[in-house]
Structure formats: C-alpha cells, structure tokens
Amino acid sequence: MTTISSSRPPIIKQADDVKRKKVIICGGGLAGLSAAKMLLDSGFEVELLEGRAILGGKASSWRDSDGDWIESGLHVFFGAYEEIFKLMREVGIYENILWKEHALTYTLDKGERFAFRTASLPSPFHLLPAVFGQKYFTLPQTLTLARAMPSIVFGSERYYKEQDKITYEEWHLQHGISHKMLKKMFLPMALALKFLPPEELSAKVVLDVSGIFLREDAASRMGFLNGSPQEKLIGPLAQAITSAGGTIRTDAKVRALLPKANAPTRELDGVRLENGEVIRGDYYLLALPVHKLNRLIPQDWYATYQYFQRLSQFEGVPVMTVQLWLDRQVTGIDNILFCPDGLIPVYADLGNTTPDYSYGGRSRMEFVVAPARGIFDWDDQAIIDRVWSDMKRVFPQTTAGATIVKSSLVRIPQSVYWPKPGLDILRPTQQSPINNLFLAGGYTQQKFYDSMEGAVSSGRLAARALVNTVRESSYS
Ligand SMILES: Cc1cc2nc3c(=O)[nH]c(=O)nc-3n(C[C@H](O)[C@H](O)[C@H](O)COP(=O)(O)OP(=O)(O)OC[C@H]3O[C@@H](n4cnc5c(N)ncnc54)[C@H](O)[C@@H]3O)c2cc1C
C-alpha cells in the first residue's frame, strides 16, 4: 500500500467543534479530493482511501513505458464552471487552464465543416450570430431552433424538471426542431456530454446545459489544461491535501462498510479494506462511482431507506478513449472538434491544444469513442482502425499518406452515470440518513451532473453538509 502524507499539522481555521474529528474519505477522484481539501481547511483530520494506485478516477492520467501521458478521457473546462475554478484558485493552479477561441467546430465527411462562433453581445444575443451565421443549416431549419429557444432560455425550474420525463429526442421532435439539427448538431453534443445519443438521454440534461450556454455569454467557452491532468490538476490537489496535514492512501480499496452494532441511531463504525485492515473515523464521506457504492451498501440500509434503494437504479455509461500519435500535422486546429457521423463525436489535436503534449509540430489526437456499447468487445486494433477511418473521412486531404506512429486505448465499462428519463428526482442529497455518512460524486444532487464541475461541487457540498452536522451536534 502506498501512503502519501505530511507531518505538518492541519490548518485550524474554524471553531473547536471540528478539532480532532477524523473524516475517512473513500475515493480519490475529483469529488473526494475536493471534499478532502475543504474539510482540512475547516480543521478536520482527513484520511483519504483510493482503491487504485493512482488518484483522479475518471480524470486520471499516467505515463506509459515510453514516458507519454495516457489520459482516461479528453477533459475540457466550460466557462460556466464555478466550484472547480474556486478550488483551482485556492490551490494556485487556475492558470493551468488555457482558454480557446469561443467556437464550436463540426467536422463532416469529405472535409466539410460548419462552426458556431459566438459574438461579444449580451446573452442570449451572443449566440444569434453563431446560430444564424453558419451556412450548413438552411434558414427554415435554423428558424425551427430559434422558435424553440425561448422555452430553453426562459423555462422555469419547474419546466426543466418536468422535461426529465422524456428523452431529448422526444423533446426536440415535439418542438418541431429540424431533424437534420438533431442528427448533425445535437447528436454529437449528447454524445460529448454523456456518451449517449439523444434517444437515451433525459431531455432535462440537454436543456439544462443549453440553457446555461444561452443565458451566460462565456458559459460555452472551452479550456484545456496545459499538460496532463495528473501534473496540472490532480497532483497539485493531492499536494495541497498532504501539505495541509491530510493523509492519502492509494492501493487502499474499500471492501466493506461496517455499521455500528446496537447503536441507538444508525452509524458507520469503520470501513474494511481489501487487505482486511479496518479504518475508523468519526465521519465518513463516500466519493465512489455509484455502481461501486451500490456493492458496498449494507443490506439493512437498503431494506430500511428509500435513499439507498433508489441508488440501485443508477448505472454508468461505457466509453472509450483513443489516442493516436501521427507522423505529421493533420488538423492545424487548436480547439475542440465535433463529428456527428461515426464513432468520434468529440476529439482534439492535443499536439496543438496542450503545450506539454506538443509532438514536434505533428498531430497527437485524442478521441472520445461513443456510443461504445456495441463495440466495447471489439479488439483494440479493430477500434483503432475504425477511429482512423473516421478521422480520414473528416480530414481526407491532410491524412492522405499519414501514418499512425503509436496508439493507445482506454476502456471504461461504467464511466459517468446515465441520466436516463425519470432518474433526476432519485439523485441523492450529499447528506445521507446515516448520521455520520455523506455521499459525493457526479450522481448526487447538483446542477452540473457527472462532470469535473459536478464532482467538485458535490465534494464541496458534502463537506459543507458534514461541517454543518458537526456544528449542529456540538450545539445541541
Ligand atoms: C472519457 C471521459 C471524458 C470526460 N470529459 C469530461 C470533460 O470534458 N469535462 C468534464 O467536466 N468532465 C468530463 N468527464 C467527467 C469527469 O471525468 C467526471 O465527472 C469526474 O471526474 C468524476 O469524479 P468523481 O470523483 O465523482 O468520480 P471518479 O472520478 O470515478 O472517482 C471515484 C474514485 O473512487 C475510486 N474507487 C472506486 N471504488 C473504490 C473502492 N472500493 N475503494 C476506494 N476507492 C474506490 C476510483 O478508483 C476513483 O478514483 C469525462 C469523463 C470521461 C470518462
């Protein structure tokens, strides 16, 4: 087992009621790390247990035997994010984000393109030049979208919630928006957001995201880290945690939750690791993927609480990430790219977007491969061949004669949770019915779903709920 710790004492910034209270955090993704940072800043003692040898979860990255970084997935930041930016500023790493031109470029067969470029106008007018300035959709097609926009921009909270009953495809067609826009514009957007097509996603997800993009002028602008997530985000966060006196243990997989026997109220007494070791604290914060959490919930809790029963309806979406190192520059583009056809809905040339990944002026591509369900069992070479043939369709001229120098493939059988219709109301609060137990992760309630922002928001909400519980119990 690897232990990373520092001998420095925790920073006690707040009241004595949290002093010497120990919190065990399970899961070293962005949710767990952000909760750990906030709890340390609030004066708690923190021990974080991560099952894998590396931190970062779905945002993790590692070096291969050549020393090249392999990423779990292509990660971009949206201008709309808030909590993750606060956290990055606290740690002094916000400057690691490189903001790109505010444009969404769609790449099509035979090298055809269309792009949405926003203008410096107050929202929602900033998107009008983007919508009407492109030439790919006809004016009548564009007007079908323009007519539906007020429902998105001015919809009440209740209206958005009600749209969780149907899929995005149903919502789109009910509003008479052009079929071509569904297939060419919203399909890659849905696949980029949740790795699923519009007919499998709650309408609420797409409307929530579109609403934010329409209401806030810089919300849809995207940024990339200037290097690997490990060096530019996860590592510095872990460093901040250990510098504040927290302990991080990797290769520390939690195998069982141990409820307190004969307690007047239900409480957790400890967690058992794979090696049999039992770790105890005063409070517990589980920042695990929901499908992993489901395997750990004690039977008695399932039987007693709807809160836990509901979690059994959550599952993760399969996705794959392919990286290709090419022998030449083929895109010349320093931004995110979308593709509505084939299996590469969203991708980027990291050789251009990410200075630490520059590859001698040559292209270093990273693709989200989705929908992945039907091809998950294909062998690696078949998937890489398929990605390369998609790439050749969208960049036919520059890829002619180009060769792949090296490739990598990462498979994630259950990645972000699947926001299917009807599920939103079942998302749990961070405060659980167990007195000393809190949950964090993209599937818990917050408005950014399963994203880096959603994970960080959930971690910070869980930490706040924990602090409030301790305060309330010390005043009562
Ligand atoms: C391919 C891909 C692309 C993405 N692109 C973007 C993007 O562009 N922008 C964006 O904002 N978001 C993106 N996301 C989503 C983002 O990565 C996640 O929402 C976020 O990282 C989730 O963080 P988390 O802490 O909630 O969960 P996780 O990252 O899953 O962390 C959970 C941690 O718990 C650990 N764990 C599991 N079981 C145990 C156990 N029994 N004991 C101890 N530890 C355990 C895991 O190893 C993991 O480290 C992407 C995700 C993927 C997969």
The ligand as an SDF file (V2000), in Angstrom:
LIG
                    3D

 53 58  0  0  0  0  0  0  0  0999 V2000
  -13.9040    9.8020  -21.2710 C   0  0  0  0  0  0  0  0  0  0  0  0
  -14.3470   10.8850  -20.3070 C   0  0  0  0  0  0  0  0  0  0  0  0
  -14.3160   12.2080  -20.7150 C   0  0  0  0  0  0  0  0  0  0  0  0
  -14.7770   13.2000  -19.8530 C   0  0  0  0  0  0  0  0  0  0  0  0
  -14.7140   14.5010  -20.2670 N   0  0  0  0  0  0  0  0  0  0  0  0
  -15.0800   15.4770  -19.4220 C   0  0  0  0  0  0  0  0  0  0  0  0
  -14.9480   16.8310  -19.7960 C   0  0  0  0  0  0  0  0  0  0  0  0
  -14.5040   17.1500  -20.8990 O   0  0  0  0  0  0  0  0  0  0  0  0
  -15.3140   17.7990  -18.9120 N   0  0  0  0  0  0  0  0  0  0  0  0
  -15.8080   17.4860  -17.6780 C   0  0  0  0  0  0  0  0  0  0  0  0
  -16.1120   18.4070  -16.9060 O   0  0  0  0  0  0  0  0  0  0  0  0
  -15.9510   16.2070  -17.2850 N   0  0  0  0  0  0  0  0  0  0  0  0
  -15.6040   15.2030  -18.1250 C   0  0  0  0  0  0  0  0  0  0  0  0
  -15.7280   13.8880  -17.7400 N   0  0  0  0  0  0  0  0  0  0  0  0
  -16.3980   13.5760  -16.4610 C   0  0  0  0  0  0  0  0  0  0  0  0
  -15.4530   13.6720  -15.2590 C   0  0  0  0  0  0  0  0  0  0  0  0
  -14.2630   12.9830  -15.5110 O   0  0  0  0  0  0  0  0  0  0  0  0
  -16.1350   13.0330  -14.0490 C   0  0  0  0  0  0  0  0  0  0  0  0
  -17.4320   13.5490  -13.8920 O   0  0  0  0  0  0  0  0  0  0  0  0
  -15.3850   13.2800  -12.7430 C   0  0  0  0  0  0  0  0  0  0  0  0
  -14.0090   13.0750  -12.9050 O   0  0  0  0  0  0  0  0  0  0  0  0
  -15.9660   12.3220  -11.7010 C   0  0  0  0  0  0  0  0  0  0  0  0
  -15.2740   12.4660  -10.4770 O   0  0  0  0  0  0  0  0  0  0  0  0
  -15.7320   11.6390   -9.1940 P   0  0  0  0  0  0  0  0  0  0  0  0
  -14.7680   11.9360   -8.1300 O   0  0  0  0  0  0  0  0  0  0  0  0
  -17.1730   11.9030   -8.9130 O   0  0  0  0  0  0  0  0  0  0  0  0
  -15.6870   10.1060   -9.6200 O   0  0  0  0  0  0  0  0  0  0  0  0
  -14.4330    9.2330  -10.0690 P   0  0  0  0  0  0  0  0  0  0  0  0
  -13.5250   10.0290  -10.8920 O   0  0  0  0  0  0  0  0  0  0  0  0
  -14.9970    7.9810  -10.6420 O   0  0  0  0  0  0  0  0  0  0  0  0
  -13.6830    8.9070   -8.6930 O   0  0  0  0  0  0  0  0  0  0  0  0
  -14.0600    7.8480   -7.8630 C   0  0  0  0  0  0  0  0  0  0  0  0
  -12.8070    7.2380   -7.2660 C   0  0  0  0  0  0  0  0  0  0  0  0
  -13.1700    6.1700   -6.3760 O   0  0  0  0  0  0  0  0  0  0  0  0
  -12.2270    5.1350   -6.5200 C   0  0  0  0  0  0  0  0  0  0  0  0
  -12.8170    3.8890   -6.0310 N   0  0  0  0  0  0  0  0  0  0  0  0
  -13.7460    3.0950   -6.6410 C   0  0  0  0  0  0  0  0  0  0  0  0
  -14.0540    2.0500   -5.8420 N   0  0  0  0  0  0  0  0  0  0  0  0
  -13.3080    2.1940   -4.7230 C   0  0  0  0  0  0  0  0  0  0  0  0
  -13.2080    1.4420   -3.5230 C   0  0  0  0  0  0  0  0  0  0  0  0
  -13.9170    0.3310   -3.3220 N   0  0  0  0  0  0  0  0  0  0  0  0
  -12.3540    1.8870   -2.5530 N   0  0  0  0  0  0  0  0  0  0  0  0
  -11.6260    3.0180   -2.7180 C   0  0  0  0  0  0  0  0  0  0  0  0
  -11.6850    3.7620   -3.8510 N   0  0  0  0  0  0  0  0  0  0  0  0
  -12.5250    3.3590   -4.8250 C   0  0  0  0  0  0  0  0  0  0  0  0
  -11.9500    5.1160   -8.0090 C   0  0  0  0  0  0  0  0  0  0  0  0
  -10.7480    4.4280   -8.2950 O   0  0  0  0  0  0  0  0  0  0  0  0
  -11.8890    6.6140   -8.3160 C   0  0  0  0  0  0  0  0  0  0  0  0
  -10.5910    7.1240   -8.1610 O   0  0  0  0  0  0  0  0  0  0  0  0
  -15.2800   12.8650  -18.5700 C   0  0  0  0  0  0  0  0  0  0  0  0
  -15.2990   11.5300  -18.1630 C   0  0  0  0  0  0  0  0  0  0  0  0
  -14.8440   10.5430  -19.0160 C   0  0  0  0  0  0  0  0  0  0  0  0
  -14.8840    9.1110  -18.5650 C   0  0  0  0  0  0  0  0  0  0  0  0
  1  2  1  0
  2  3  1  0
  2 52  2  0
  3  4  2  0
  4  5  1  0
  4 50  1  0
  5  6  2  0
  6  7  1  0
  6 13  1  0
  7  8  2  0
  7  9  1  0
  9 10  1  0
 10 11  2  0
 10 12  1  0
 12 13  2  0
 13 14  1  0
 14 15  1  0
 14 50  1  0
 15 16  1  0
 16 17  1  0
 16 18  1  0
 18 19  1  0
 18 20  1  0
 20 21  1  0
 20 22  1  0
 22 23  1  0
 23 24  1  0
 24 25  2  0
 24 26  1  0
 24 27  1  0
 27 28  1  0
 28 29  2  0
 28 30  1  0
 28 31  1  0
 31 32  1  0
 32 33  1  0
 33 34  1  0
 33 48  1  0
 34 35  1  0
 35 36  1  0
 35 46  1  0
 36 37  1  0
 36 45  1  0
 37 38  2  0
 38 39  1  0
 39 40  1  0
 39 45  2  0
 40 41  1  0
 40 42  2  0
 42 43  1  0
 43 44  2  0
 44 45  1  0
 46 47  1  0
 46 48  1  0
 48 49  1  0
 50 51  2  0
 51 52  1  0
 52 53  1  0
M  END
$$$$
